[in-house]
């Protein structure tokens, strides 16, 4: 756990609210673990644009968020059809590979506030993280990896935050099976 974080505390979810440092007063009460997280590095709107690497589902979600917040962005994309489609929609797109220094610079790395590496190609993500951190030490980098081990490597190379697909899948399985097992356990037998 990050040394800046406090210890996790126990909590109870009751009446639509989280009550910290309480024990459920019923046997099947919903216990929670509350883990404080530090505030994001950007307290206000980023001063520079965001570079979105990849315009698949994850990249589009990032773009939707930025559109809603009126934050400018540039897309780096390899798929020529996607490049042409997004340009026709008025978006700024740089065709190419984010693991190329020239492509990152063409996308505005020198003035960007955030680099969002949303592509599933872990080698390209790691290379782009390394290049971006070397060229822009204060840039906020959020990287996507498929596996936790590569996520650790992305952090070592300078990613500020990492989204690990393997971990997201594990949480989804846990949540869905936990819900199923609790629902089954509370239903009366036929």
C-alpha positions as semicolon CSV with decimal commas, in nm:
position;residue;x (nm);y (nm);z (nm)
1;X;0,000;0,000;0,000
2;X;0,117;0,354;-0,074
3;X;0,296;0,492;0,234
4;X;0,099;0,818;0,199
5;X;-0,226;0,632;0,260
6;X;-0,369;0,573;0,604
7;X;-0,460;0,225;0,718
8;X;-0,786;0,087;0,585
9;X;-1,080;0,111;0,824
10;X;-1,390;-0,101;0,864
11;X;-1,731;0,035;0,772
12;X;-2,095;-0,064;0,730
13;X;-2,331;0,021;0,443
14;X;-2,671;0,098;0,599
15;X;-2,964;0,313;0,487
16;X;-2,784;0,412;0,167
17;X;-2,482;0,552;0,352
18;X;-2,138;0,429;0,452
19;X;-2,080;0,442;0,829
20;X;-1,708;0,427;0,914
21;X;-1,574;0,230;1,213
22;X;-1,903;0,049;1,279
23;X;-1,980;-0,319;1,309
24;X;-2,302;-0,450;1,155
25;X;-2,570;-0,511;1,414
26;X;-2,712;-0,797;1,209
27;X;-2,546;-1,124;1,122
28;X;-2,553;-1,082;0,746
29;X;-2,464;-0,710;0,756
30;X;-2,266;-0,573;0,468
31;X;-1,908;-0,517;0,580
32;X;-1,693;-0,279;0,381
33;X;-1,328;-0,194;0,378
34;X;-1,270;0,176;0,321
35;X;-0,929;0,261;0,181
36;X;-0,847;0,632;0,164
37;X;-0,682;0,741;-0,160
38;X;-0,483;1,055;-0,222
39;X;-0,648;1,333;-0,421
40;X;-0,571;1,337;-0,792
41;X;-0,267;1,536;-0,902
42;X;-0,486;1,780;-1,096
43;X;-0,709;1,973;-0,858
44;X;-0,829;2,201;-1,138
45;X;-0,881;2,150;-1,507
46;X;-0,555;2,048;-1,681
47;X;-0,372;2,339;-1,840
48;X;-0,262;2,147;-2,152
49;X;-0,438;1,904;-2,380
50;X;-0,465;1,529;-2,328
51;X;-0,313;1,273;-2,563
52;X;-0,531;0,965;-2,606
53;X;-0,340;0,670;-2,749
54;X;-0,582;0,434;-2,922
55;X;-0,944;0,498;-3,011
56;X;-1,107;0,168;-2,927
57;X;-1,367;0,142;-2,650
58;X;-1,135;0,272;-2,375
59;X;-1,010;0,564;-2,586
60;X;-1,365;0,660;-2,682
61;X;-1,470;0,658;-2,315
62;X;-1,181;0,892;-2,232
63;X;-1,279;1,120;-2,523
64;X;-1,643;1,129;-2,406
65;X;-1,530;1,236;-2,059
66;X;-1,299;1,504;-2,199
67;X;-1,569;1,630;-2,438
68;X;-1,805;1,670;-2,142
69;X;-1,541;1,861;-1,946
70;X;-1,439;2,071;-2,250
71;X;-1,078;1,951;-2,225
72;X;-0,897;1,945;-2,561
73;X;-0,728;1,627;-2,676
74;X;-0,533;1,469;-2,958
75;X;-0,577;1,107;-3,059
76;X;-0,293;0,880;-3,171
77;X;-0,433;0,594;-3,378
78;X;-0,289;0,327;-3,608
79;X;-0,612;0,225;-3,785
80;X;-0,640;0,444;-4,096
81;X;-1,019;0,404;-4,119
82;X;-1,055;0,526;-3,760
83;X;-0,816;0,815;-3,832
84;X;-1,024;0,929;-4,131
85;X;-1,355;0,882;-3,951
86;X;-1,246;1,082;-3,645
87;X;-1,094;1,358;-3,859
88;X;-1,423;1,382;-4,050
89;X;-1,593;1,433;-3,712
90;X;-1,356;1,723;-3,641
91;X;-1,125;1,549;-3,397
92;X;-0,750;1,604;-3,398
93;X;-0,584;1,275;-3,489
94;X;-0,221;1,182;-3,547
95;X;-0,179;0,856;-3,737
96;X;0,098;0,637;-3,606
97;X;0,248;0,434;-3,327
98;X;0,276;0,583;-2,977
99;X;0,597;0,394;-2,914
100;X;0,759;0,634;-3,163
101;X;0,910;0,953;-3,018
102;X;0,822;1,140;-3,339
103;X;0,455;1,040;-3,315
104;X;0,432;1,146;-2,950
105;X;0,594;1,482;-3,030
106;X;0,365;1,533;-3,332
107;X;0,067;1,473;-3,099
108;X;0,190;1,755;-2,875
109;X;0,378;1,574;-2,600
110;X;0,571;1,895;-2,525
111;X;0,254;2,078;-2,413
112;X;0,025;1,795;-2,298
113;X;-0,094;1,759;-1,938
114;X;-0,200;1,395;-1,954
115;X;-0,104;1,092;-2,162
116;X;-0,377;0,824;-2,163
117;X;-0,235;0,500;-2,305
118;X;-0,556;0,304;-2,371
119;X;-0,422;0,046;-2,619
120;X;-0,395;-0,326;-2,535
121;X;-0,042;-0,352;-2,685
122;X;0,166;-0,375;-2,366
123;X;0,501;-0,339;-2,543
124;X;0,390;-0,013;-2,705
125;X;0,245;0,110;-2,373
126;X;0,570;0,040;-2,189
127;X;0,781;0,205;-2,459
128;X;0,553;0,511;-2,478
129;X;0,560;0,541;-2,098
130;X;0,938;0,532;-2,095
131;X;0,971;0,790;-2,375
132;X;0,710;1,025;-2,230
133;X;0,854;1,012;-1,878
134;X;1,204;1,083;-2,009
135;X;1,089;1,378;-2,224
136;X;0,826;1,518;-1,986
137;X;0,904;1,431;-1,622
138;X;0,593;1,610;-1,485
139;X;0,343;1,470;-1,736
140;X;0,060;1,265;-1,581
141;X;0,065;0,920;-1,744
142;X;-0,217;0,667;-1,711
143;X;-0,139;0,335;-1,877
144;X;-0,340;0,026;-1,965
145;X;-0,190;-0,319;-1,931
146;X;-0,334;-0,665;-1,967
147;X;-0,146;-0,821;-1,678
148;X;-0,055;-0,705;-1,327
149;X;0,312;-0,786;-1,387
150;X;0,324;-0,549;-1,684
151;X;0,133;-0,294;-1,476
152;X;0,414;-0,303;-1,221
153;X;0,663;-0,252;-1,504
154;X;0,463;0,046;-1,634
155;X;0,478;0,199;-1,285
156;X;0,854;0,141;-1,271
157;X;0,890;0,317;-1,606
158;X;0,699;0,619;-1,478
159;X;0,324;0,565;-1,517
160;X;0,136;0,758;-1,247
161;X;-0,161;0,527;-1,268
162;X;-0,220;0,188;-1,431
163;X;-0,543;0,018;-1,534
164;X;-0,482;-0,358;-1,534
165;X;-0,730;-0,559;-1,743
166;X;-0,652;-0,877;-1,548
167;X;-0,741;-0,704;-1,220
168;X;-1,060;-0,549;-1,362
169;X;-1,176;-0,893;-1,482
170;X;-1,099;-1,046;-1,141
171;X;-1,307;-0,781;-0,963
172;X;-1,598;-0,833;-1,204
173;X;-1,593;-1,210;-1,145
174;X;-1,577;-1,161;-0,768
175;X;-1,862;-0,908;-0,764
176;X;-2,092;-1,114;-0,984
177;X;-2,030;-1,444;-0,808
178;X;-2,053;-1,280;-0,465
179;X;-2,391;-1,137;-0,562
180;X;-2,509;-1,473;-0,700
181;X;-2,395;-1,668;-0,394
182;X;-2,555;-1,421;-0,152
183;X;-2,880;-1,420;-0,347
184;X;-2,882;-1,802;-0,356
185;X;-2,800;-1,829;0,017
186;X;-3,089;-1,602;0,117
187;X;-3,355;-1,762;-0,105
188;X;-3,570;-2,028;0,060
189;X;-3,523;-2,390;-0,054
190;X;-3,795;-2,539;-0,278
